[in-house]
């Protein structure tokens, strides 16, 4: 039985249409998640009217990662 990873990534806690992706390889899933999180965090940093320090950036990243759900699906 093969393992597939299903990733659900919402844009906020009330997102009714989150991004859903499946991966056959754990490393591919991990790479995709890291790229998506980095992109979303960078977008917030670039569009913030305020200067964001490293601690605030880490907090934003933590909030983004809380929106991700990973499930192992057997096929």
N, C-alpha and C positions, 0 to 999 in steps of 0.2 A: 504494500500500500504506500503510495507516494504522499508526501506532505506538501501542502500548498499553504502559503501564508496569505491571509486576507487582511488588508490594512484599510481601516476606515479613518479618514482624516477630515474632521469638521472645521469650518471656519470660525465657529463659536459654539457655545454649549447648546444653543437652540437651533442649530443648523438642521433643517429638514431634508437637505439634499447634499450630504457630505461626499467627498471624493472617495471612491472605493476602488482599490487596485488589488490584484492578486499576483503573487510571485512564487515561482518554483524554487527559488534559491534564497536562503536567508540573507546572504551577503548583498544580493541585488535589492532586497527589501530594505535592508539597513541603509544602503547607499541612497536609495530613493527618499527615504524618510529624512536623512540628514540634509540632502539637497533641498527638499521642500521646506523643512524647518528653517534652514539658513536663508532661503529666499524670502520667506514670510517675515522673519525677524529683520532682515536687511531692509525690506520694504517699509516696515514700521519705523526703523531708525531713520531712513532717508526722508520720510514724510512727516516726521515729528516736528512740531514747531519749536521744540525744546531740545537742548543738548542732552544726549543720553550717555550716561557713564557705563562702565563695564558691569557694575552690579545691576543696574536697571536692564541692561541688555540680557544678562543671565536670567533675570526675572521674566522678561518677555519670552525667552527661549523655553523656560520652564512652563509657562502658560501655554505655549504652542504644543509642547510635547504632551500636555495633559489632554489635548483634543484628539490624540491618536489612540486608536484601539487596534490591537493586533490579535488575530485569531489563527490557530492552526486548523486547517481543514484537510481531512483525509479524502482522497479521491480514489 
